[in-house]
Amino acid sequence: MKLSVIIPCYNSTHVLVELVEKTIEELKKLPLDSWEFILVNDFSPHPDTIVLLRGLAATYPFVKVVDLAKNFGQANAQMAALHYATGDLILNMDDDMQTHPKNIPILFNKLMEGYDLVLGSYRQKRHSFFRRLLTKMGDKFDELCLERPKGMAFTSFWITKKFVRDELIHYQYPFSYMEGLFLRTVRNIANVEIEHFERKEGHSGYNLKKLVKLWSNFTNFTVMPLRIAGILGGVSALLGFCYAVVTVIRKIMHPGMMAGYASLLCVMLLFFGITLICIGALGEYVGRTFLCVNKSPQYVVRQTYNVDEKPKEEL
């Protein structure tokens, strides 16, 4: 049995060597015949990152390095790694040691119970309050729109089987969203509780803009927002009709009643706001459809190291 470890890398120079070495120590404890690492440099601004990755590839023959031509984001970097993974099992980790290698046997043993996908569930997240809040809001929305099982935690520390990988790489569009891809592929999913460690280096690259951009990728996997927009439009029209009827009745009963400009303005702002939200949701879908039809790249590989063959789908 062969295990592929995929790690998107971004400005993690001081921790990568330790991460690879500690991961190898844990892999030796498992009933594996062999393993490989696919380290993807997601266009790190610091040139030392690719230098270090090339050094790891020169030191370990089982370390593959994929250097991307620009920053495509964590999810697309994972997709790039999946294209070069050849293992029977695939394990994804972060490059900051928050998903610590010592938890690998826990995920592996859970997968061996017969699951198709196992994700780490953190006892206590070491993220900022703001990020935890946004993640919680996104979780609730995904339960509604993506039919995510209630209480199921989706994190960046996961292990899955080869057939899942083989299905995921069929997705060729630029808006990768691992949760959506997993949920449309398998349902035999399990969580296992693990410890979330403090970052060994730097700080998270996910600011508000990037979090919203990542979260919005769910639109590639559901039309629920359009249905919600339609419902909001119907409710708004009904409320507007009821308000008009009430206004007419009040005017008949009280001819001297003054016009309610303030209330009229509030109603107009409410309805126009809902209209613009619906138009925005529709525009998001149309824009993403255009980019997909236009074949915007999911990722572009600048160079590879220790990779002797092309990805399977290119052969």
SEPA-743423 format. One line per 4 residues: number of its first residue (from 1); for each residue x, y, z of N, C-alpha, C, O. Coordinates in steps of 0.2 Angstrom, whole numbers. Atoms other than C-alpha are relative to their C-alpha. Example, Ala and Ser with C-alpha at 12.3 -4.5 7.8 and 13.67 -1.06 7.14 Angstrom:
<atoms>
1 = 4/-6/0/62/-22/39/4/6/0/9/5/3 ~ -4/-6/-1/68/-5/36/-4/5/3/-1/11/4
</atoms>
This chain:
<atoms>
1 = 4/-6/0/0/0/0/4/6/0/9/7/4 ~ -4/-6/0/7/17/-5/-4/6/2/-10/6/0 ~ 4/-6/-2/2/34/3/4/6/-3/10/6/-3 ~ -3/-7/3/4/51/-6/-2/5/5/-8/6/7
5 = 1/-6/-5/6/66/6/0/6/-4/6/7/-7 ~ 0/-6/4/1/82/-3/0/6/5/-4/6/10 ~ -1/-6/-4/6/99/5/1/6/-4/6/7/-7 ~ 0/-7/4/2/116/-3/5/4/5/4/4/11
9 = -5/-4/-4/17/127/2/0/7/-2/-1/9/-8 ~ 0/-7/1/17/146/4/4/3/6/2/4/11 ~ -4/-4/-5/31/155/13/1/-4/7/1/-1/12 ~ -1/4/-6/35/141/25/7/-3/1/8/-9/2
13 = -7/2/1/54/140/23/2/-4/7/5/-9/6 ~ -3/2/-7/58/137/42/-3/-6/3/0/-9/8 ~ 4/5/-3/46/123/45/0/-6/-4/-2/-12/-2 ~ 1/6/5/46/112/29/4/-6/2/2/-12/1
17 = -5/6/-1/61/101/33/-2/-4/6/-3/-10/6 ~ 3/3/-6/54/98/51/-6/-4/-2/-7/-10/0 ~ 6/3/1/37/94/44/1/-7/-4/-2/-12/-3 ~ -2/7/4/44/81/31/3/-5/4/1/-11/4
21 = -3/5/-4/55/73/43/-4/-3/5/-4/-9/6 ~ 5/3/-5/42/71/57/-6/-4/-4/-8/-9/-1 ~ 5/4/3/29/65/44/3/-7/-2/0/-12/-1 ~ -4/6/2/42/52/38/0/-5/6/-1/-11/6
25 = -1/4/-6/44/46/56/-7/-3/2/-7/-9/4 ~ 7/2/-1/25/44/58/-2/-6/-5/-5/-11/-4 ~ 2/5/6/23/35/41/4/-7/1/1/-12/-1 ~ -4/6/-2/36/22/47/-4/-4/5/-2/-11/5
29 = 4/3/-5/24/17/61/-6/-4/-4/-9/-8/0 ~ 6/3/3/10/12/48/2/-5/-5/8/-6/-7 ~ -1/6/4/8/-4/38/0/3/-8/-5/1/-11 ~ -1/-3/7/14/5/21/6/-3/-3/11/-5/0
33 = -6/3/4/25/-2/8/4/6/-3/10/5/-3 ~ -4/-6/2/30/15/2/-4/6/0/-10/6/2 ~ 4/-7/-1/25/34/2/4/5/-5/9/4/-7 ~ -3/-6/4/28/50/-8/-3/6/3/-8/6/6
37 = 2/-7/-2/27/68/-5/-1/4/-6/3/4/-11 ~ 0/-5/5/20/81/-17/-1/6/3/-6/8/6 ~ -1/-7/-3/25/98/-12/-2/5/-5/2/5/-10 ~ 2/-5/6/16/112/-22/2/7/3/0/9/8
41 = -1/-7/-2/24/129/-21/-5/5/-4/-5/6/-10 ~ 5/-4/2/10/141/-23/2/7/-1/-1/12/1 ~ -3/-6/2/20/155/-30/2/4/6/0/10/7 ~ -2/-4/-6/28/160/-13/4/6/-2/9/5/-6
45 = -4/-6/1/35/178/-13/7/-1/2/11/2/-1 ~ -7/1/-2/50/172/-4/4/-5/-4/1/-11/-4 ~ -3/5/4/62/164/-16/3/-6/3/5/-11/0 ~ -4/6/-4/70/153/-2/-5/-6/0/-2/-11/1
49 = 4/5/0/54/143/-3/1/-6/-5/2/-12/-3 ~ -1/4/6/57/135/-20/7/-3/1/8/-9/-1 ~ -7/3/-1/76/133/-16/0/-5/5/3/-11/4 ~ 1/6/-5/71/123/0/-3/-6/-3/-1/-12/-2
53 = 4/5/3/59/113/-10/4/-4/-4/4/-11/-5 ~ -5/3/5/72/109/-23/5/-4/4/7/-10/2 ~ -5/3/-4/84/104/-9/-3/-7/3/0/-12/3 ~ 3/6/-2/71/92/-2/-1/-6/-5/0/-11/-4
57 = 1/5/6/68/84/-19/7/-3/-1/7/-9/-3 ~ -7/2/1/87/82/-21/2/-5/6/6/-10/5 ~ -2/4/-6/88/74/-3/-4/-7/0/-1/-12/1 ~ 5/6/-1/73/62/-4/-3/-1/-7/-6/3/-10
61 = 3/2/7/69/53/-21/-7/-1/0/-10/0/-5 ~ 7/1/0/51/51/-15/-4/7/1/-10/7/2 ~ 3/-7/0/48/70/-14/0/3/-7/5/4/-10 ~ 1/-4/6/40/78/-29/-2/7/1/-5/9/6
65 = 1/-8/-1/40/97/-31/-4/2/-6/-1/1/-12 ~ 4/-3/6/27/106/-42/0/8/2/-2/10/7 ~ -1/-8/-1/31/125/-44/-5/3/-5/-5/2/-11 ~ 5/-3/3/16/135/-49/2/7/-3/6/10/0
69 = -2/-6/4/17/150/-61/-3/6/3/0/12/2 ~ 3/-5/-3/6/161/-50/-3/-3/6/-4/-9/7 ~ 3/3/-5/-3/160/-34/-8/-1/-1/-11/3/-3 ~ 7/2/2/-19/150/-37/-4/-1/6/-10/-3/5
73 = 3/1/-6/-24/148/-19/0/-8/3/2/-12/-1 ~ -1/6/-3/-24/133/-7/-4/-6/-3/-1/-11/-5 ~ 4/5/3/-38/123/-15/2/-2/-7/3/-8/-8 ~ -3/2/7/-31/124/-33/7/-3/1/9/-7/-3
77 = -6/3/-1/-14/120/-26/-1/-8/2/3/-12/0 ~ 2/7/-2/-22/104/-18/-1/-4/-7/1/-10/-7 ~ 2/3/6/-29/100/-35/6/-2/-4/6/-7/-7 ~ -7/1/3/-12/102/-43/3/-6/2/6/-11/-1
81 = -3/5/-3/-5/90/-31/-3/-7/-1/0/-12/-2 ~ 4/6/1/-19/77/-33/2/-3/-7/2/-9/-8 ~ -2/3/7/-14/76/-52/6/-4/0/7/-8/-5 ~ -6/4/0/3/70/-47/0/-5/5/6/-9/5
85 = 0/6/-5/-2/58/-33/-1/-6/-3/-6/-7/-8 ~ 1/7/3/0/40/-37/-1/-5/5/-1/-11/4 ~ 1/5/-6/-4/32/-20/-6/-3/0/-11/0/-3 ~ 7/4/-1/-18/20/-15/-4/5/5/-10/4/5
89 = 3/-5/-5/-21/33/-1/3/7/-1/9/7/-3 ~ -2/-7/0/-20/52/-1/-1/4/6/-7/4/9 ~ 0/-4/-6/-16/63/14/2/7/-1/7/8/-4 ~ -2/-8/1/-17/82/14/1/3/7/-2/1/12
93 = -3/-3/-6/-8/92/27/1/8/-2/2/10/-8 ~ -2/-7/1/-5/111/29/8/0/1/11/-5/3 ~ -7/0/-1/13/117/29/2/4/6/8/6/6 ~ -2/-4/-5/13/126/45/0/-3/7/1/0/12
97 = 0/5/-6/13/111/58/-6/1/4/-6/-2/10 ~ 6/0/-4/-4/116/64/-4/-7/-1/-7/-10/4 ~ 2/7/0/-10/99/57/6/-4/1/10/-6/-4 ~ -6/3/-2/4/90/66/0/-7/-2/-5/-11/-2
101 = -1/6/2/11/74/59/-2/-6/5/-4/-11/3 ~ 2/5/-5/8/65/75/-7/-3/0/-9/-8/3 ~ 7/2/1/-10/64/71/-2/-4/-6/-7/-7/-7 ~ 1/4/6/-8/55/55/-2/-7/1/-7/-10/-2
105 = 3/7/-2/-10/37/63/-7/0/2/-11/-5/0 ~ 7/-1/-2/-26/43/70/-5/0/-6/-10/-4/-6 ~ 4/0/6/-33/47/53/0/-6/-4/-5/-9/-6 ~ -1/6/4/-26/32/45/-4/-6/3/-7/-10/-1
109 = 4/5/-3/-33/20/57/-8/0/0/-11/-5/-1 ~ 7/-1/1/-50/28/56/-2/-2/-8/-8/-5/-9 ~ 2/2/7/-50/26/37/0/-8/-1/-4/-10/-5 ~ 0/7/0/-45/8/39/-6/-4/2/-7/-10/1
113 = 7/3/-2/-62/5/47/-5/-1/-5/-10/-4/-4 ~ 5/1/6/-70/6/30/-3/6/-3/-7/6/-7 ~ 3/-6/2/-73/24/27/4/2/-7/9/0/-8 ~ -3/-3/6/-69/33/10/4/6/1/8/8/-3
117 = -3/-7/-2/-64/50/18/0/1/7/-6/0/10 ~ 0/-1/-7/-59/54/35/4/7/1/9/9/-2 ~ -3/-6/-1/-56/72/41/1/1/7/-3/-1/12 ~ -2/-2/-7/-48/79/57/-5/5/2/-7/10/-1
121 = 5/-5/-4/-60/88/69/4/2/6/6/-1/10 ~ -5/-3/-5/-50/100/80/-4/0/7/-10/3/7 ~ 3/-1/-7/-54/99/99/0/8/1/-5/10/4 ~ 0/-8/-1/-49/118/100/4/3/-6/10/2/-7
125 = -4/-3/5/-45/128/85/4/6/2/3/10/7 ~ -5/-5/-2/-30/139/86/-1/6/-5/4/11/-5 ~ 1/-6/4/-37/152/73/-3/6/4/-5/5/10 ~ 2/-6/-3/-42/169/77/-8/0/1/-11/-4/-3
129 = 7/0/-2/-60/173/84/-4/2/-7/-9/-1/-8 ~ 3/-2/6/-64/182/68/-1/-6/-6/-6/-7/-9 ~ 0/6/4/-59/167/57/-5/-6/2/-8/-9/-2 ~ 4/5/-3/-68/155/68/-8/2/-1/-12/-3/-3
133 = 7/-2/1/-84/165/67/-2/0/-7/-8/-3/-9 ~ 1/1/7/-83/166/48/-1/-7/-2/-5/-9/-6 ~ 0/7/2/-80/147/47/-7/-3/3/-10/-7/-1 ~ 6/2/-2/-95/144/58/-6/2/-4/-10/-2/-5
137 = 5/-2/5/-106/154/47/0/-3/-6/-5/-5/-9 ~ 0/3/6/-100/146/32/-2/-8/1/-5/-10/-4 ~ 2/6/-2/-103/129/40/-8/-1/0/-10/-6/-3 ~ 7/0/0/-121/133/43/-3/1/-7/-8/-3/-9
141 = 2/-1/7/-123/139/25/1/-6/-4/-4/-8/-8 ~ -2/6/4/-115/123/18/-5/-5/2/-7/-9/-2 ~ 5/5/-2/-127/112/28/-6/1/-4/-10/-3/-6 ~ 6/-1/4/-141/121/19/1/-1/-7/-4/-4/-10
145 = -1/0/7/-134/123/2/3/-7/-3/1/-9/-9 ~ -3/6/2/-123/107/0/-2/-6/3/1/-11/2 ~ 2/6/-4/-132/95/11/5/-3/4/6/-9/4 ~ -6/3/-4/-117/93/22/-4/-2/6/-8/1/9
149 = 3/3/-6/-121/81/36/1/5/6/6/8/7 ~ -1/-4/-6/-125/91/52/5/-2/5/5/-8/7 ~ -5/2/-5/-111/92/64/7/-2/-3/12/-4/0 ~ -6/2/3/-98/86/51/5/6/-1/3/11/-4
153 = -5/-5/0/-82/96/52/4/-2/-7/7/-7/-8 ~ -5/1/5/-72/99/36/6/4/1/5/11/2 ~ -6/-4/-1/-54/104/38/5/-2/-5/4/-6/-10 ~ -5/1/5/-38/104/28/4/-6/2/9/-7/-2
157 = -3/6/-2/-32/88/37/-4/-6/-1/-8/-7/3 ~ 4/6/2/-39/73/28/4/-5/-4/9/-4/-6 ~ -3/6/3/-35/56/21/-6/-3/-4/-12/-4/-1 ~ 5/3/4/-45/48/7/3/-6/-4/9/-7/-4
161 = -2/6/4/-44/33/-5/1/2/-8/-1/8/-10 ~ -2/-2/7/-37/33/-23/-6/1/-5/-6/6/-9 ~ 6/-1/5/-55/31/-32/-3/7/1/-5/10/-3 ~ 3/-7/-2/-60/48/-23/5/5/-4/2/10/-7
165 = -5/-4/3/-44/56/-30/-1/0/-8/-1/5/-11 ~ 1/1/7/-47/49/-47/-7/4/-3/-7/6/-9 ~ 6/-4/1/-65/57/-47/2/8/0/-1/12/-4 ~ -1/-7/-1/-59/74/-40/4/3/-6/2/9/-8
169 = -4/-3/5/-46/77/-54/-4/1/-7/-1/4/-11 ~ 4/-2/6/-60/77/-67/-3/7/0/-5/9/-5 ~ 3/-7/0/-65/94/-61/6/4/-2/11/5/1 ~ -5/-4/3/-55/106/-72/-1/7/1/2/11/-3
173 = 2/-8/0/-63/123/-68/4/3/6/7/0/10 ~ -5/-4/-4/-54/137/-59/-2/1/8/2/3/12 ~ 2/-1/-7/-65/138/-43/-1/-6/4/-6/-9/5 ~ 0/6/-4/-60/123/-33/-2/1/7/-1/6/10
177 = 3/0/-7/-69/120/-17/0/-7/3/-5/-11/1 ~ -1/7/-2/-64/104/-8/-6/-3/3/-7/-9/2 ~ 6/3/-4/-79/102/3/-5/-2/-5/-8/-7/-5 ~ 5/2/5/-91/103/-12/2/-6/-5/-2/-10/-6
181 = -2/6/4/-80/91/-22/-1/-6/4/-3/-11/1 ~ 1/6/-4/-80/79/-8/-7/-2/1/-9/-8/0 ~ 7/1/-1/-98/80/-5/-4/-3/-6/-9/-6/-5 ~ 3/2/6/-103/77/-23/3/-7/-2/0/-10/-7
185 = -4/6/2/-91/62/-24/-2/-6/5/-4/-11/3 ~ 1/5/-5/-94/52/-7/-4/2/5/-5/8/7 ~ 4/-2/-6/-105/51/8/3/-5/6/0/-4/11 ~ -3/5/-6/-95/37/18/5/4/3/11/2/2
189 = -5/-5/-3/-86/51/28/-1/-1/7/-6/-2/10 ~ -1/0/-8/-80/51/46/4/6/2/9/8/-1 ~ -4/-5/-4/-73/64/58/4/-4/5/1/-9/8 ~ -4/2/-5/-59/60/70/3/6/4/6/10/1
193 = -2/-5/-4/-55/71/84/8/0/1/11/-5/3 ~ -7/-1/-1/-37/78/84/2/7/3/-3/11/4 ~ -2/-6/-3/-27/92/92/3/5/-6/6/3/-10 ~ -2/-5/5/-24/108/82/5/4/4/4/7/9
197 = -6/-3/-3/-7/115/86/1/8/-2/-2/10/-7 ~ -1/-6/1/-1/133/86/5/0/-7/8/-4/-8 ~ -4/0/6/7/139/69/8/1/2/10/4/7 ~ -7/0/-1/26/136/69/3/6/-3/9/8/-1
201 = -3/-6/4/29/151/57/-5/4/-3/-10/2/-5 ~ 4/-5/4/21/167/51/-7/0/3/-8/-2/9 ~ 7/-1/-1/3/170/51/-5/-2/-6/-2/-3/-11 ~ 4/2/6/-12/164/41/-1/5/-5/-2/11/-4
205 = 1/-5/6/-14/171/24/-7/1/-2/-9/5/-7 ~ 7/-1/1/-33/170/25/-2/7/3/-4/6/9 ~ 3/-6/-3/-39/188/27/-8/0/-2/-10/-5/-5 ~ 8/0/2/-58/193/25/-1/-1/-7/-5/-5/-9
209 = 1/0/8/-56/195/6/1/-7/-2/-3/-10/-6 ~ -2/7/2/-48/178/4/-5/-5/2/-7/-10/-1 ~ 5/5/-2/-60/169/15/-7/1/-3/-10/-4/-5 ~ 6/-1/4/-75/177/6/0/-3/-7/-4/-6/-9
213 = -1/3/7/-68/172/-11/0/-7/1/-3/-11/-4 ~ 0/8/0/-65/154/-5/-7/-2/1/-9/-7/-2 ~ 7/2/-2/-82/153/3/-5/0/-6/-9/-4/-7 ~ 4/-1/6/-90/159/-13/0/-5/-5/-4/-6/-10
217 = -1/5/5/-83/145/-23/-6/-6/1/-6/-10/-4 ~ 5/5/-1/-98/134/-16/-5/1/-6/-9/-4/-7 ~ 5/-1/5/-108/142/-30/1/-5/-6/-4/-5/-10 ~ -1/4/5/-100/130/-42/-4/-7/1/-3/-11/-3
221 = 3/7/-2/-109/115/-33/-7/0/2/-10/-5/4 ~ 7/0/-2/-127/121/-29/-3/6/-4/0/11/-5 ~ 4/-5/3/-140/132/-37/-5/3/6/-9/7/5 ~ 4/-2/-6/-148/135/-19/0/8/0/-6/10/2
225 = 0/-8/0/-143/154/-19/-5/3/-5/-9/8/-3 ~ 4/-3/5/-153/157/-35/-8/-2/2/-12/2/1 ~ 6/1/-3/-168/148/-27/-2/4/6/-8/6/6 ~ 2/-5/-6/-167/158/-11/-1/7/-3/-6/10/0
229 = 1/-7/3/-166/174/-22/-7/0/-3/-11/5/-2 ~ 7/0/3/-182/168/-31/-5/1/6/-10/4/5 ~ 5/0/-6/-191/165/-14/0/7/3/-5/10/5 ~ 0/-7/-3/-185/182/-7/-4/5/-5/-7/9/-3
233 = 3/-4/4/-191/190/-23/-8/-1/0/-12/4/0 ~ 7/1/-1/-208/182/-21/-3/3/6/-8/6/7 ~ 2/-3/-6/-209/187/-3/-1/7/0/-5/10/3 ~ 0/-8/1/-205/205/-7/-6/2/-4/-9/7/-2
237 = 6/-2/4/-218/206/-20/-6/-1/4/-11/3/4 ~ 6/1/-4/-231/199/-8/-1/5/5/-6/8/6 ~ 0/-5/-5/-226/211/6/-2/7/-3/-6/10/0 ~ 2/-6/4/-227/225/-7/-7/1/-1/-10/6/-1
241 = 7/0/1/-244/220/-12/-4/1/6/-9/5/6 ~ 3/0/-7/-250/218/6/0/8/2/-5/10/5 ~ -1/-7/-2/-243/235/10/-4/5/-4/-7/10/-1 ~ 4/-4/5/-252/243/-5/-7/0/2/-11/5/2
245 = 7/1/-2/-269/236/0/-1/3/7/-6/7/7 ~ 1/-4/-6/-267/242/18/0/7/-1/-4/11/2 ~ 0/-7/1/-262/259/12/-6/3/-3/-9/8/-1 ~ 6/-2/3/-277/260/1/-6/0/5/-10/5/5
249 = 5/1/-5/-289/254/15/0/6/5/-5/9/6 ~ 0/-6/-5/-282/267/27/-1/6/-3/-4/11/1 ~ 1/-7/3/-283/281/15/-8/1/-1/-11/6/0 ~ 8/0/0/-302/276/12/-3/2/6/-8/6/7
253 = 3/-1/-6/-305/276/30/2/6/3/-2/9/7 ~ -3/-6/-3/-295/291/34/2/5/-6/8/5/-7 ~ -2/-4/6/-295/303/19/5/5/2/9/7/-3 ~ -5/-5/-2/-285/316/29/6/-3/2/11/1/4
257 = -6/3/-2/-271/304/32/6/3/-4/5/3/-10 ~ -6/-2/3/-254/311/28/4/-5/-3/4/-11/-1 ~ -4/5/3/-243/302/16/6/-2/4/10/3/7 ~ -5/2/-4/-230/292/25/7/-1/-4/9/-6/-6
261 = -6/0/4/-214/297/16/6/-4/3/9/-8/-1 ~ -5/4/-4/-202/289/29/-1/-7/-1/4/-11/-3 ~ 2/7/1/-211/272/28/1/-2/-7/3/-8/-8 ~ 0/1/7/-212/273/9/8/-1/-2/10/-6/-6
265 = -7/0/2/-193/276/8/3/-6/3/7/-9/0 ~ -3/6/-3/-189/262/20/-2/-6/-4/2/-11/-5 ~ 3/5/4/-200/250/10/4/-1/-7/6/-6/-9 ~ -4/0/6/-191/255/-6/7/-2/1/9/-6/-3
269 = -7/2/-1/-174/253/1/0/-7/1/5/-11/-1 ~ 1/7/-2/-179/236/8/0/-4/-7/3/-9/-8 ~ 2/4/6/-186/230/-9/6/1/-5/8/-4/-8 ~ -5/-1/5/-172/238/-20/6/-4/3/10/-7/-1
273 = -6/4/-3/-159/230/-8/0/-7/-2/4/-10/-4 ~ 1/7/2/-166/213/-10/0/-1/-7/3/-6/-9 ~ -1/1/7/-167/215/-29/7/0/-2/9/-4/-6 ~ -7/0/2/-149/220/-30/4/-6/3/8/-8/-1
277 = -3/6/-3/-144/205/-19/-1/-5/-5/3/-9/-7 ~ 1/5/5/-153/194/-31/3/1/-7/6/-4/-9 ~ -4/-1/6/-145/202/-46/7/-2/1/10/-5/-4 ~ -7/2/-1/-128/200/-38/1/-7/0/6/-10/-3
281 = -1/7/0/-131/182/-35/0/-3/-7/3/-8/-9 ~ 1/2/7/-137/179/-53/7/2/-4/9/-2/-8 ~ -6/-2/3/-122/189/-59/6/-4/2/11/-5/-2 ~ -5/5/-2/-110/178/-49/0/-6/-4/5/-8/-6
285 = 0/6/4/-116/163/-57/1/1/-8/5/-3/-11 ~ -1/-2/7/-116/171/-75/8/1/-1/11/-1/-5 ~ -7/-1/1/-98/177/-72/4/-6/1/9/-7/-3 ~ -3/7/0/-92/160/-66/-1/-4/-6/4/-8/-8
289 = 1/4/6/-100/152/-80/4/2/-6/7/-2/-10 ~ -4/-2/5/-91/163/-92/7/-2/1/10/-4/-4 ~ -7/2/-1/-74/160/-84/1/-7/-1/6/-9/-4 ~ -1/7/2/-77/141/-85/0/-1/-7/4/-5/-10
293 = 1/1/7/-83/142/-103/7/3/-3/9/0/-8 ~ -7/-3/2/-67/153/-106/6/-4/1/11/-2/-1 ~ -5/5/-2/-57/139/-99/6/4/4/12/2/2 ~ -5/-3/-4/-48/150/-86/4/-6/4/0/-11/6
297 = -4/6/-3/-34/138/-79/-1/-1/7/-2/4/11 ~ 0/1/-8/-36/130/-62/7/1/3/7/3/9 ~ -7/-1/-3/-17/130/-60/4/0/-6/2/-3/-11 ~ -5/1/5/-2/132/-71/7/-2/3/9/2/7
301 = -7/3/-3/14/122/-68/6/3/-3/6/3/-10 ~ -6/-3/2/30/132/-70/5/-5/-2/9/-5/-7 ~ -6/5/1/42/118/-67/-2/-6/5/-5/-4/10 ~ 1/5/-5/42/101/-58/7/-3/1/12/-2/-3
305 = -6/3/-2/56/92/-49/-1/-7/3/-6/-8/7 ~ 1/7/-2/58/73/-46/-7/-3/-3/-9/-8/-1 ~ 6/3/4/43/70/-58/2/-2/-6/4/2/-11 ~ -3/3/6/47/58/-71/-5/-1/-6/-4/-2/-12
309 = 5/1/5/30/57/-80/-5/5/1/-6/8/6 ~ 6/-4/0/15/67/-84/-5/-2/4/-6/-8/5 ~ 6/2/-3/-1/67/-74/-4/-5/-4/-4/-5/-10 ~ 3/5/4/-11/52/-79/-5/2/-5/-6/-1/-10
313 = 5/-2/4/-25/61/-87/3/4/-6/-1/5/-11 ~ -3/-3/6/-12/69/-99/3/-5/-5/6/-3/-10 ~ -4/5/4/-5/53/-105/-5/-3/-6/-2/-7/-10
</atoms>
